[in-house]
Amino acid sequence: MNNSYIYHICTEGSWEEQSNSKEYIHDSLKGEGFIHFSEEHQIEGVLERYFTDQTDLLILTIEPSKIDEKVQYDKAPNDEDYPHIYGPINKAAIIKIEQLKN
């Protein structure tokens, strides 16, 4: 992993449902108006808080300069700034997809 990248965690099912699309749209975009991302040092905490006991997870490595939408940092309830995108992820910005091992 690299500090200049941002990361998105999703389920394999969510990813596979959109395999033929040029964009990836997480459910949070519809529900909250943005897609959640993390910096490398935030991944472990996000996994502990939101994905406990899930085994079908992928982590998408994103090159921010390739994203069509603006990356915006917003304050989370834990008082950390997290990157968000207020639109779909164009798949050309995804440089790596890894299965997370539990």
PDB file as gemmi writes it, atoms N, CA and C in Angstrom:
CRYST1    1.000    1.000    1.000  90.00  90.00  90.00 P 1                      
ATOM      1  N   MET A   1       0.844  -1.182   0.000  1.00  0.00           N  
ATOM      2  CA  MET A   1       0.000   0.000   0.000  1.00  0.00           C  
ATOM      3  C   MET A   1       0.886   1.241   0.000  1.00  0.00           C  
ATOM      4  N   ASN A   2       0.309   2.316  -0.434  1.00  0.00           N  
ATOM      5  CA  ASN A   2       1.073   3.538  -0.629  1.00  0.00           C  
ATOM      6  C   ASN A   2       0.298   4.703  -0.027  1.00  0.00           C  
ATOM      7  N   ASN A   3       0.983   5.619   0.635  1.00  0.00           N  
ATOM      8  CA  ASN A   3       0.314   6.733   1.299  1.00  0.00           C  
ATOM      9  C   ASN A   3      -0.363   7.714   0.342  1.00  0.00           C  
ATOM     10  N   SER A   4      -0.002   7.700  -0.937  1.00  0.00           N  
ATOM     11  CA  SER A   4      -0.642   8.633  -1.862  1.00  0.00           C  
ATOM     12  C   SER A   4      -1.965   8.094  -2.409  1.00  0.00           C  
ATOM     13  N   TYR A   5      -2.271   6.864  -2.095  1.00  0.00           N  
ATOM     14  CA  TYR A   5      -3.520   6.262  -2.550  1.00  0.00           C  
ATOM     15  C   TYR A   5      -4.584   6.379  -1.462  1.00  0.00           C  
ATOM     16  N   ILE A   6      -5.832   6.196  -1.876  1.00  0.00           N  
ATOM     17  CA  ILE A   6      -6.921   6.045  -0.924  1.00  0.00           C  
ATOM     18  C   ILE A   6      -7.540   4.681  -1.172  1.00  0.00           C  
ATOM     19  N   TYR A   7      -8.297   4.202  -0.189  1.00  0.00           N  
ATOM     20  CA  TYR A   7      -8.769   2.827  -0.216  1.00  0.00           C  
ATOM     21  C   TYR A   7     -10.250   2.761   0.096  1.00  0.00           C  
ATOM     22  N   HIS A   8     -10.930   1.830  -0.586  1.00  0.00           N  
ATOM     23  CA  HIS A   8     -12.354   1.610  -0.347  1.00  0.00           C  
ATOM     24  C   HIS A   8     -12.563   0.130  -0.068  1.00  0.00           C  
ATOM     25  N   ILE A   9     -13.312  -0.162   0.970  1.00  0.00           N  
ATOM     26  CA  ILE A   9     -13.625  -1.544   1.330  1.00  0.00           C  
ATOM     27  C   ILE A   9     -15.044  -1.837   0.878  1.00  0.00           C  
ATOM     28  N   CYS A  10     -15.217  -2.973   0.211  1.00  0.00           N  
ATOM     29  CA  CYS A  10     -16.544  -3.375  -0.234  1.00  0.00           C  
ATOM     30  C   CYS A  10     -16.654  -4.900  -0.185  1.00  0.00           C  
ATOM     31  N   THR A  11     -17.846  -5.391  -0.327  1.00  0.00           N  
ATOM     32  CA  THR A  11     -18.034  -6.836  -0.375  1.00  0.00           C  
ATOM     33  C   THR A  11     -17.786  -7.336  -1.797  1.00  0.00           C  
ATOM     34  N   GLU A  12     -17.421  -8.591  -1.899  1.00  0.00           N  
ATOM     35  CA  GLU A  12     -17.240  -9.196  -3.222  1.00  0.00           C  
ATOM     36  C   GLU A  12     -18.537  -9.142  -4.018  1.00  0.00           C  
ATOM     37  N   GLY A  13     -19.665  -9.368  -3.346  1.00  0.00           N  
ATOM     38  CA  GLY A  13     -20.955  -9.334  -4.024  1.00  0.00           C  
ATOM     39  C   GLY A  13     -21.275  -7.981  -4.618  1.00  0.00           C  
ATOM     40  N   SER A  14     -21.024  -6.928  -3.861  1.00  0.00           N  
ATOM     41  CA  SER A  14     -21.264  -5.571  -4.348  1.00  0.00           C  
ATOM     42  C   SER A  14     -20.412  -5.283  -5.579  1.00  0.00           C  
ATOM     43  N   TRP A  15     -19.154  -5.697  -5.522  1.00  0.00           N  
ATOM     44  CA  TRP A  15     -18.248  -5.488  -6.645  1.00  0.00           C  
ATOM     45  C   TRP A  15     -18.705  -6.287  -7.872  1.00  0.00           C  
ATOM     46  N   GLU A  16     -19.041  -7.558  -7.667  1.00  0.00           N  
ATOM     47  CA  GLU A  16     -19.426  -8.428  -8.776  1.00  0.00           C  
ATOM     48  C   GLU A  16     -20.718  -7.971  -9.444  1.00  0.00           C  
ATOM     49  N   GLU A  17     -21.650  -7.421  -8.671  1.00  0.00           N  
ATOM     50  CA  GLU A  17     -22.909  -6.918  -9.232  1.00  0.00           C  
ATOM     51  C   GLU A  17     -22.666  -5.830 -10.279  1.00  0.00           C  
ATOM     52  N   GLN A  18     -21.553  -5.121 -10.157  1.00  0.00           N  
ATOM     53  CA  GLN A  18     -21.270  -4.005 -11.052  1.00  0.00           C  
ATOM     54  C   GLN A  18     -20.077  -4.289 -11.965  1.00  0.00           C  
ATOM     55  N   SER A  19     -19.787  -5.550 -12.166  1.00  0.00           N  
ATOM     56  CA  SER A  19     -18.586  -5.926 -12.920  1.00  0.00           C  
ATOM     57  C   SER A  19     -18.598  -5.434 -14.368  1.00  0.00           C  
ATOM     58  N   ASN A  20     -19.758  -5.251 -14.942  1.00  0.00           N  
ATOM     59  CA  ASN A  20     -19.829  -4.811 -16.341  1.00  0.00           C  
ATOM     60  C   ASN A  20     -19.968  -3.300 -16.497  1.00  0.00           C  
ATOM     61  N   SER A  21     -19.979  -2.588 -15.402  1.00  0.00           N  
ATOM     62  CA  SER A  21     -20.137  -1.138 -15.435  1.00  0.00           C  
ATOM     63  C   SER A  21     -18.776  -0.449 -15.513  1.00  0.00           C  
ATOM     64  N   LYS A  22     -18.749   0.756 -16.072  1.00  0.00           N  
ATOM     65  CA  LYS A  22     -17.514   1.552 -16.113  1.00  0.00           C  
ATOM     66  C   LYS A  22     -17.275   2.293 -14.804  1.00  0.00           C  
ATOM     67  N   GLU A  23     -18.305   2.277 -13.940  1.00  0.00           N  
ATOM     68  CA  GLU A  23     -18.222   2.961 -12.657  1.00  0.00           C  
ATOM     69  C   GLU A  23     -18.640   2.003 -11.549  1.00  0.00           C  
ATOM     70  N   TYR A  24     -18.173   2.305 -10.347  1.00  0.00           N  
ATOM     71  CA  TYR A  24     -18.612   1.559  -9.173  1.00  0.00           C  
ATOM     72  C   TYR A  24     -19.370   2.529  -8.278  1.00  0.00           C  
ATOM     73  N   ILE A  25     -20.568   2.117  -7.870  1.00  0.00           N  
ATOM     74  CA  ILE A  25     -21.397   2.947  -7.001  1.00  0.00           C  
ATOM     75  C   ILE A  25     -21.714   2.144  -5.749  1.00  0.00           C  
ATOM     76  N   HIS A  26     -21.195   2.588  -4.645  1.00  0.00           N  
ATOM     77  CA  HIS A  26     -21.482   1.938  -3.365  1.00  0.00           C  
ATOM     78  C   HIS A  26     -22.840   2.425  -2.863  1.00  0.00           C  
ATOM     79  N   ASP A  27     -23.528   1.592  -2.082  1.00  0.00           N  
ATOM     80  CA  ASP A  27     -24.842   1.955  -1.537  1.00  0.00           C  
ATOM     81  C   ASP A  27     -24.816   3.255  -0.740  1.00  0.00           C  
ATOM     82  N   SER A  28     -23.675   3.578  -0.143  1.00  0.00           N  
ATOM     83  CA  SER A  28     -23.588   4.808   0.660  1.00  0.00           C  
ATOM     84  C   SER A  28     -23.784   6.062  -0.187  1.00  0.00           C  
ATOM     85  N   LEU A  29     -23.494   5.983  -1.483  1.00  0.00           N  
ATOM     86  CA  LEU A  29     -23.708   7.148  -2.342  1.00  0.00           C  
ATOM     87  C   LEU A  29     -25.192   7.499  -2.396  1.00  0.00           C  
ATOM     88  N   LYS A  30     -26.032   6.495  -2.495  1.00  0.00           N  
ATOM     89  CA  LYS A  30     -27.485   6.725  -2.523  1.00  0.00           C  
ATOM     90  C   LYS A  30     -28.009   7.116  -1.140  1.00  0.00           C  
ATOM     91  N   GLY A  31     -27.497   6.448  -0.104  1.00  0.00           N  
ATOM     92  CA  GLY A  31     -28.011   6.674   1.246  1.00  0.00           C  
ATOM     93  C   GLY A  31     -27.461   7.902   1.946  1.00  0.00           C  
ATOM     94  N   GLU A  32     -26.163   8.182   1.737  1.00  0.00           N  
ATOM     95  CA  GLU A  32     -25.522   9.285   2.457  1.00  0.00           C  
ATOM     96  C   GLU A  32     -25.042  10.413   1.544  1.00  0.00           C  
ATOM     97  N   GLY A  33     -25.003  10.149   0.242  1.00  0.00           N  
ATOM     98  CA  GLY A  33     -24.583  11.171  -0.708  1.00  0.00           C  
ATOM     99  C   GLY A  33     -23.109  11.139  -1.053  1.00  0.00           C  
ATOM    100  N   PHE A  34     -22.367  10.158  -0.508  1.00  0.00           N  
ATOM    101  CA  PHE A  34     -20.946  10.038  -0.822  1.00  0.00           C  
ATOM    102  C   PHE A  34     -20.490   8.600  -0.611  1.00  0.00           C  
ATOM    103  N   ILE A  35     -19.304   8.304  -1.129  1.00  0.00           N  
ATOM    104  CA  ILE A  35     -18.681   7.000  -0.940  1.00  0.00           C  
ATOM    105  C   ILE A  35     -17.524   7.171   0.037  1.00  0.00           C  
ATOM    106  N   HIS A  36     -17.464   6.286   1.003  1.00  0.00           N  
ATOM    107  CA  HIS A  36     -16.428   6.320   2.042  1.00  0.00           C  
ATOM    108  C   HIS A  36     -15.103   5.759   1.530  1.00  0.00           C  
ATOM    109  N   PHE A  37     -14.025   6.395   1.912  1.00  0.00           N  
ATOM    110  CA  PHE A  37     -12.666   5.932   1.635  1.00  0.00           C  
ATOM    111  C   PHE A  37     -11.846   6.079   2.897  1.00  0.00           C  
ATOM    112  N   SER A  38     -10.659   5.513   2.860  1.00  0.00           N  
ATOM    113  CA  SER A  38      -9.722   5.617   3.978  1.00  0.00           C  
ATOM    114  C   SER A  38      -8.332   5.870   3.441  1.00  0.00           C  
ATOM    115  N   GLU A  39      -7.523   6.475   4.276  1.00  0.00           N  
ATOM    116  CA  GLU A  39      -6.096   6.486   4.006  1.00  0.00           C  
ATOM    117  C   GLU A  39      -5.545   5.172   4.573  1.00  0.00           C  
ATOM    118  N   GLU A  40      -4.330   4.830   4.207  1.00  0.00           N  
ATOM    119  CA  GLU A  40      -3.767   3.543   4.617  1.00  0.00           C  
ATOM    120  C   GLU A  40      -3.819   3.332   6.133  1.00  0.00           C  
ATOM    121  N   HIS A  41      -3.451   4.350   6.902  1.00  0.00           N  
ATOM    122  CA  HIS A  41      -3.399   4.193   8.357  1.00  0.00           C  
ATOM    123  C   HIS A  41      -4.777   4.075   9.007  1.00  0.00           C  
ATOM    124  N   GLN A  42      -5.842   4.323   8.257  1.00  0.00           N  
ATOM    125  CA  GLN A  42      -7.201   4.269   8.796  1.00  0.00           C  
ATOM    126  C   GLN A  42      -7.898   2.939   8.522  1.00  0.00           C  
ATOM    127  N   ILE A  43      -7.338   2.121   7.665  1.00  0.00           N  
ATOM    128  CA  ILE A  43      -8.009   0.887   7.225  1.00  0.00           C  
ATOM    129  C   ILE A  43      -8.321  -0.044   8.387  1.00  0.00           C  
ATOM    130  N   GLU A  44      -7.357  -0.291   9.231  1.00  0.00           N  
ATOM    131  CA  GLU A  44      -7.556  -1.234  10.336  1.00  0.00           C  
ATOM    132  C   GLU A  44      -8.724  -0.814  11.236  1.00  0.00           C  
ATOM    133  N   GLY A  45      -8.794   0.465  11.581  1.00  0.00           N  
ATOM    134  CA  GLY A  45      -9.884   0.963  12.416  1.00  0.00           C  
ATOM    135  C   GLY A  45     -11.236   0.842  11.742  1.00  0.00           C  
ATOM    136  N   VAL A  46     -11.291   1.114  10.447  1.00  0.00           N  
ATOM    137  CA  VAL A  46     -12.538   0.985   9.691  1.00  0.00           C  
ATOM    138  C   VAL A  46     -12.996  -0.470   9.687  1.00  0.00           C  
ATOM    139  N   LEU A  47     -12.064  -1.379   9.455  1.00  0.00           N  
ATOM    140  CA  LEU A  47     -12.410  -2.807   9.476  1.00  0.00           C  
ATOM    141  C   LEU A  47     -12.948  -3.214  10.844  1.00  0.00           C  
ATOM    142  N   GLU A  48     -12.332  -2.765  11.909  1.00  0.00           N  
ATOM    143  CA  GLU A  48     -12.767  -3.107  13.267  1.00  0.00           C  
ATOM    144  C   GLU A  48     -14.141  -2.524  13.593  1.00  0.00           C  
ATOM    145  N   ARG A  49     -14.404  -1.310  13.134  1.00  0.00           N  
ATOM    146  CA  ARG A  49     -15.674  -0.642  13.461  1.00  0.00           C  
ATOM    147  C   ARG A  49     -16.850  -1.116  12.619  1.00  0.00           C  
ATOM    148  N   TYR A  50     -16.619  -1.393  11.332  1.00  0.00           N  
ATOM    149  CA  TYR A  50     -17.751  -1.600  10.434  1.00  0.00           C  
ATOM    150  C   TYR A  50     -17.815  -2.966   9.753  1.00  0.00           C  
ATOM    151  N   PHE A  51     -16.773  -3.742   9.831  1.00  0.00           N  
ATOM    152  CA  PHE A  51     -16.750  -4.991   9.066  1.00  0.00           C  
ATOM    153  C   PHE A  51     -16.378  -6.211   9.921  1.00  0.00           C  
ATOM    154  N   THR A  52     -16.650  -6.158  11.203  1.00  0.00           N  
ATOM    155  CA  THR A  52     -16.328  -7.263  12.089  1.00  0.00           C  
ATOM    156  C   THR A  52     -17.010  -8.540  11.608  1.00  0.00           C  
ATOM    157  N   ASP A  53     -16.256  -9.609  11.563  1.00  0.00           N  
ATOM    158  CA  ASP A  53     -16.747 -10.949  11.202  1.00  0.00           C  
ATOM    159  C   ASP A  53     -17.188 -11.099   9.752  1.00  0.00           C  
ATOM    160  N   GLN A  54     -16.920 -10.132   8.894  1.00  0.00           N  
ATOM    161  CA  GLN A  54     -17.217 -10.294   7.465  1.00  0.00           C  
ATOM    162  C   GLN A  54     -16.000 -10.898   6.783  1.00  0.00           C  
ATOM    163  N   THR A  55     -16.236 -11.868   5.926  1.00  0.00           N  
ATOM    164  CA  THR A  55     -15.118 -12.560   5.289  1.00  0.00           C  
ATOM    165  C   THR A  55     -15.063 -12.358   3.785  1.00  0.00           C  
ATOM    166  N   ASP A  56     -16.053 -11.732   3.214  1.00  0.00           N  
ATOM    167  CA  ASP A  56     -16.128 -11.579   1.753  1.00  0.00           C  
ATOM    168  C   ASP A  56     -15.751 -10.173   1.313  1.00  0.00           C  
ATOM    169  N   LEU A  57     -14.660  -9.652   1.848  1.00  0.00           N  
ATOM    170  CA  LEU A  57     -14.315  -8.254   1.612  1.00  0.00           C  
ATOM    171  C   LEU A  57     -13.184  -8.074   0.606  1.00  0.00           C  
ATOM    172  N   LEU A  58     -13.298  -6.992  -0.148  1.00  0.00           N  
ATOM    173  CA  LEU A  58     -12.256  -6.556  -1.062  1.00  0.00           C  
ATOM    174  C   LEU A  58     -11.793  -5.177  -0.637  1.00  0.00           C  
ATOM    175  N   ILE A  59     -10.555  -4.869  -0.947  1.00  0.00           N  
ATOM    176  CA  ILE A  59     -10.080  -3.501  -0.760  1.00  0.00           C  
ATOM    177  C   ILE A  59      -9.641  -2.987  -2.125  1.00  0.00           C  
ATOM    178  N   LEU A  60     -10.215  -1.858  -2.501  1.00  0.00           N  
ATOM    179  CA  LEU A  60      -9.901  -1.226  -3.775  1.00  0.00           C  
ATOM    180  C   LEU A  60      -8.871  -0.139  -3.517  1.00  0.00           C  
ATOM    181  N   THR A  61      -7.775  -0.188  -4.241  1.00  0.00           N  
ATOM    182  CA  THR A  61      -6.750   0.848  -4.148  1.00  0.00           C  
ATOM    183  C   THR A  61      -7.022   1.850  -5.259  1.00  0.00           C  
ATOM    184  N   ILE A  62      -7.152   3.101  -4.876  1.00  0.00           N  
ATOM    185  CA  ILE A  62      -7.573   4.161  -5.788  1.00  0.00           C  
ATOM    186  C   ILE A  62      -6.454   5.189  -5.945  1.00  0.00           C  
ATOM    187  N   GLU A  63      -6.206   5.587  -7.182  1.00  0.00           N  
ATOM    188  CA  GLU A  63      -5.273   6.678  -7.487  1.00  0.00           C  
ATOM    189  C   GLU A  63      -6.101   7.969  -7.547  1.00  0.00           C  
ATOM    190  N   PRO A  64      -6.006   8.826  -6.522  1.00  0.00           N  
ATOM    191  CA  PRO A  64      -6.862  10.017  -6.471  1.00  0.00           C  
ATOM    192  C   PRO A  64      -6.792  10.912  -7.708  1.00  0.00           C  
ATOM    193  N   SER A  65      -5.624  11.014  -8.330  1.00  0.00           N  
ATOM    194  CA  SER A  65      -5.503  11.891  -9.502  1.00  0.00           C  
ATOM    195  C   SER A  65      -6.274  11.369 -10.717  1.00  0.00           C  
ATOM    196  N   LYS A  66      -6.699  10.110 -10.676  1.00  0.00           N  
ATOM    197  CA  LYS A  66      -7.440   9.518 -11.793  1.00  0.00           C  
ATOM    198  C   LYS A  66      -8.955   9.519 -11.576  1.00  0.00           C  
ATOM    199  N   ILE A  67      -9.396   9.987 -10.417  1.00  0.00           N  
ATOM    200  CA  ILE A  67     -10.826   9.995 -10.112  1.00  0.00           C  
ATOM    201  C   ILE A  67     -11.492  11.167 -10.831  1.00  0.00           C  
ATOM    202  N   ASP A  68     -12.608  10.880 -11.479  1.00  0.00           N  
ATOM    203  CA  ASP A  68     -13.350  11.935 -12.178  1.00  0.00           C  
ATOM    204  C   ASP A  68     -14.003  12.914 -11.202  1.00  0.00           C  
ATOM    205  N   GLU A  69     -14.394  12.422 -10.044  1.00  0.00           N  
ATOM    206  CA  GLU A  69     -15.043  13.255  -9.023  1.00  0.00           C  
ATOM    207  C   GLU A  69     -13.993  13.845  -8.084  1.00  0.00           C  
ATOM    208  N   LYS A  70     -14.363  14.900  -7.399  1.00  0.00           N  
ATOM    209  CA  LYS A  70     -13.470  15.536  -6.426  1.00  0.00           C  
ATOM    210  C   LYS A  70     -13.388  14.683  -5.158  1.00  0.00           C  
ATOM    211  N   VAL A  71     -12.176  14.515  -4.645  1.00  0.00           N  
ATOM    212  CA  VAL A  71     -11.981  13.860  -3.351  1.00  0.00           C  
ATOM    213  C   VAL A  71     -12.051  14.944  -2.286  1.00  0.00           C  
ATOM    214  N   GLN A  72     -12.922  14.747  -1.316  1.00  0.00           N  
ATOM    215  CA  GLN A  72     -13.105  15.727  -0.254  1.00  0.00           C  
ATOM    216  C   GLN A  72     -12.875  15.053   1.088  1.00  0.00           C  
ATOM    217  N   TYR A  73     -12.151  15.710   1.969  1.00  0.00           N  
ATOM    218  CA  TYR A  73     -11.926  15.188   3.315  1.00  0.00           C  
ATOM    219  C   TYR A  73     -12.952  15.793   4.263  1.00  0.00           C  
ATOM    220  N   ASP A  74     -13.619  14.909   5.004  1.00  0.00           N  
ATOM    221  CA  ASP A  74     -14.637  15.331   5.964  1.00  0.00           C  
ATOM    222  C   ASP A  74     -14.322  14.728   7.331  1.00  0.00           C  
ATOM    223  N   LYS A  75     -14.707  15.448   8.356  1.00  0.00           N  
ATOM    224  CA  LYS A  75     -14.507  15.005   9.737  1.00  0.00           C  
ATOM    225  C   LYS A  75     -15.507  13.898  10.058  1.00  0.00           C  
ATOM    226  N   ALA A  76     -15.004  12.797  10.604  1.00  0.00           N  
ATOM    227  CA  ALA A  76     -15.837  11.670  11.024  1.00  0.00           C  
ATOM    228  C   ALA A  76     -16.135  11.794  12.516  1.00  0.00           C  
ATOM    229  N   PRO A  77     -17.090  10.994  13.030  1.00  0.00           N  
ATOM    230  CA  PRO A  77     -17.403  11.049  14.462  1.00  0.00           C  
ATOM    231  C   PRO A  77     -16.199  10.805  15.376  1.00  0.00           C  
ATOM    232  N   ASN A  78     -15.176  10.088  14.892  1.00  0.00           N  
ATOM    233  CA  ASN A  78     -13.988   9.854  15.721  1.00  0.00           C  
ATOM    234  C   ASN A  78     -12.994  11.021  15.644  1.00  0.00           C  
ATOM    235  N   ASP A  79     -13.411  12.115  15.017  1.00  0.00           N  
ATOM    236  CA  ASP A  79     -12.640  13.357  14.898  1.00  0.00           C  
ATOM    237  C   ASP A  79     -11.459  13.260  13.923  1.00  0.00           C  
ATOM    238  N   GLU A  80     -11.427  12.222  13.100  1.00  0.00           N  
ATOM    239  CA  GLU A  80     -10.415  12.108  12.048  1.00  0.00           C  
ATOM    240  C   GLU A  80     -11.009  12.574  10.733  1.00  0.00           C  
ATOM    241  N   ASP A  81     -10.163  13.059   9.854  1.00  0.00           N  
ATOM    242  CA  ASP A  81     -10.592  13.424   8.508  1.00  0.00           C  
ATOM    243  C   ASP A  81     -10.473  12.200   7.602  1.00  0.00           C  
ATOM    244  N   TYR A  82     -11.555  11.882   6.904  1.00  0.00           N  
ATOM    245  CA  TYR A  82     -11.589  10.751   5.979  1.00  0.00           C  
ATOM    246  C   TYR A  82     -11.911  11.244   4.580  1.00  0.00           C  
ATOM    247  N   PRO A  83     -11.316  10.631   3.560  1.00  0.00           N  
ATOM    248  CA  PRO A  83     -11.640  11.013   2.183  1.00  0.00           C  
ATOM    249  C   PRO A  83     -13.000  10.452   1.765  1.00  0.00           C  
ATOM    250  N   HIS A  84     -13.736  11.279   1.054  1.00  0.00           N  
ATOM    251  CA  HIS A  84     -15.036  10.893   0.496  1.00  0.00           C  
ATOM    252  C   HIS A  84     -15.098  11.351  -0.951  1.00  0.00           C  
ATOM    253  N   ILE A  85     -15.906  10.665  -1.723  1.00  0.00           N  
ATOM    254  CA  ILE A  85     -16.190  11.077  -3.093  1.00  0.00           C  
ATOM    255  C   ILE A  85     -17.701  11.203  -3.216  1.00  0.00           C  
ATOM    256  N   TYR A  86     -18.147  12.328  -3.720  1.00  0.00           N  
ATOM    257  CA  TYR A  86     -19.570  12.624  -3.843  1.00  0.00           C  
ATOM    258  C   TYR A  86     -20.067  12.285  -5.241  1.00  0.00           C  
ATOM    259  N   GLY A  87     -19.771  11.086  -5.669  1.00  0.00           N  
ATOM    260  CA  GLY A  87     -20.182  10.597  -6.977  1.00  0.00           C  
ATOM    261  C   GLY A  87     -19.645   9.188  -7.151  1.00  0.00           C  
ATOM    262  N   PRO A  88     -19.882   8.585  -8.307  1.00  0.00           N  
ATOM    263  CA  PRO A  88     -19.399   7.226  -8.552  1.00  0.00           C  
ATOM    264  C   PRO A  88     -17.882   7.191  -8.724  1.00  0.00           C  
ATOM    265  N   ILE A  89     -17.314   6.011  -8.537  1.00  0.00           N  
ATOM    266  CA  ILE A  89     -15.881   5.798  -8.759  1.00  0.00           C  
ATOM    267  C   ILE A  89     -15.710   5.310 -10.197  1.00  0.00           C  
ATOM    268  N   ASN A  90     -15.024   6.068 -11.006  1.00  0.00           N  
ATOM    269  CA  ASN A  90     -14.718   5.568 -12.344  1.00  0.00           C  
ATOM    270  C   ASN A  90     -13.653   4.488 -12.189  1.00  0.00           C  
ATOM    271  N   LYS A  91     -13.902   3.336 -12.797  1.00  0.00           N  
ATOM    272  CA  LYS A  91     -13.030   2.183 -12.580  1.00  0.00           C  
ATOM    273  C   LYS A  91     -11.610   2.386 -13.095  1.00  0.00           C  
ATOM    274  N   ALA A  92     -11.393   3.343 -13.948  1.00  0.00           N  
ATOM    275  CA  ALA A  92     -10.034   3.635 -14.422  1.00  0.00           C  
ATOM    276  C   ALA A  92      -9.147   4.139 -13.290  1.00  0.00           C  
ATOM    277  N   ALA A  93      -9.746   4.632 -12.206  1.00  0.00           N  
ATOM    278  CA  ALA A  93      -8.981   5.126 -11.062  1.00  0.00           C  
ATOM    279  C   ALA A  93      -8.589   4.006 -10.097  1.00  0.00           C  
ATOM    280  N   ILE A  94      -9.174   2.831 -10.270  1.00  0.00           N  
ATOM    281  CA  ILE A  94      -8.886   1.694  -9.398  1.00  0.00           C  
ATOM    282  C   ILE A  94      -7.660   0.976  -9.951  1.00  0.00           C  
ATOM    283  N   ILE A  95      -6.585   1.014  -9.190  1.00  0.00           N  
ATOM    284  CA  ILE A  95      -5.345   0.443  -9.694  1.00  0.00           C  
ATOM    285  C   ILE A  95      -5.056  -0.951  -9.158  1.00  0.00           C  
ATOM    286  N   LYS A  96      -5.809  -1.350  -8.102  1.00  0.00           N  
ATOM    287  CA  LYS A  96      -5.577  -2.680  -7.532  1.00  0.00           C  
ATOM    288  C   LYS A  96      -6.814  -3.122  -6.765  1.00  0.00           C  
ATOM    289  N   ILE A  97      -7.123  -4.405  -6.850  1.00  0.00           N  
ATOM    290  CA  ILE A  97      -8.229  -5.004  -6.093  1.00  0.00           C  
ATOM    291  C   ILE A  97      -7.659  -6.215  -5.374  1.00  0.00           C  
ATOM    292  N   GLU A  98      -7.795  -6.219  -4.064  1.00  0.00           N  
ATOM    293  CA  GLU A  98      -7.270  -7.326  -3.266  1.00  0.00           C  
ATOM    294  C   GLU A  98      -8.369  -7.897  -2.384  1.00  0.00           C  
ATOM    295  N   GLN A  99      -8.325  -9.193  -2.193  1.00  0.00           N  
ATOM    296  CA  GLN A  99      -9.221  -9.824  -1.230  1.00  0.00           C  
ATOM    297  C   GLN A  99      -8.599  -9.659   0.149  1.00  0.00           C  
ATOM    298  N   LEU A 100      -9.392  -9.210   1.101  1.00  0.00           N  
ATOM    299  CA  LEU A 100      -8.886  -9.046   2.461  1.00  0.00           C  
ATOM    300  C   LEU A 100      -8.917 -10.379   3.181  1.00  0.00           C  
ATOM    301  N   LYS A 101      -7.851 -10.698   3.823  1.00  0.00           N  
ATOM    302  CA  LYS A 101      -7.746 -11.936   4.600  1.00  0.00           C  
ATOM    303  C   LYS A 101      -8.085 -11.645   6.041  1.00  0.00           C  
ATOM    304  N   ASN A 102      -8.919 -12.461   6.632  1.00  0.00           N  
ATOM    305  CA  ASN A 102      -9.275 -12.279   8.059  1.00  0.00           C  
ATOM    306  C   ASN A 102      -8.444 -13.188   8.926  1.00  0.00           C  
TER     307      ASN A 102                                                      
END                                                                             
